[in-house]
Amino acid sequence: MDATASFEAFKAAGLALDATWQPSIGGPQQSAVVLLDVPDEMLLDSALAGQQVMEYRSTQFVGLATGETVTISGTDYLVRETPRRLYDGAILRAWLTPL
């Protein structure tokens, strides 16, 4: 199964979300189907911190970079780090901070 089919299957199963991005340098708004991971991790033995991570197809959100804002299911997120390629390069991962 290719990356496009995988994301559509995840969306059909309710596991993937719709996202939009308006490039700050101009141009049309872009849409994508993304996976949003919000795991909990322990800090200082008691505090919980979420590290939001978005994964998406490399053919979508072309040019997304640090400092851009992405909207996922109505919630705005700031891209904290330059997205990185995963696996065979068909998927990108971006670290996010909720706004």
N, C-alpha and C positions, 0 to 999 in steps of 0.2 A: 504494500500500500504506500503510495507517495504521500508527501507532506500535506498537499492540498486535500486529498481524500481523508487523511487522518484528522485534520482540523474540522472538516465538515462533519465527520462521524462524531467527534467529541461534542460539537455544537448540537447535533441532533439528539445526543444523549444527555444534554444539559450540563456538560462539563466545560464547555468553552463559552466565551462571552464576546459580545460585539464591542468594538473599540473604534474611536475616531482620533485623528490627529490633524491639527491645522498647523502646517509648517510655519515657523516664525519668520522665515525669509520670504513668505508669500507662496502663492500657488493654491491649487484646490485642496479642500479638505480630503483626507484619505481615510478609508475604512478598512478594518481587518477583523478577523476572527482570532482571538487570542486565548491563551491559557494564563490564568492569574493564580499564582501560588502565594499564599500568605501563611507560611509556617511560623510556629512559635519557637523561640529559642530562649534558653535560660541565660540571664546576665546577672552577675553578682549573686549567684545562688538563690535569688528570689524574684527578681524582676523579669517580666516577659517582654520580649521585643519581637515585633514582626518584621520580616524582611520580605517585602513584596517583590515578586519577580514575575515579569511578563515574558512569555515565549510566543513567537509569531513567525510566520513564513518570511523568508528573506526577500520574497517578491513583493511584500507589503511594507508599508511605512519606510520606503526607501529614503534614506537621508536622516532618519531619526537620530538625534544626538543628545548628549548631556545638556540639561537645561530646558529641554522641550517639555510641553505638557500633553499628556495623553488622557483621554476620557474613556473609562471602561465602565460600562453599565451605569452611566450617569455620575460616576465619581472621578474627579480629576486627580492625576498623579504627575509628579515631576520625575523626569528621567534623571537618575543620579549618576549613572556611568554610561559611557559609550556602549551601545549594544554589542555583544560578542557572538560570533558564529558557534554553533554547536554541531556535533556529529559530522555530517558531510557538507555542512554549510547551508543546508536548506532551511534551517531554523536559526533564529536569533534570540538571544536572551537579553533583557534590559532590566536593571534594578531600579525600583520605583520608590518614591516617598509620597504618601497621600497628602493632598493639599487641603 
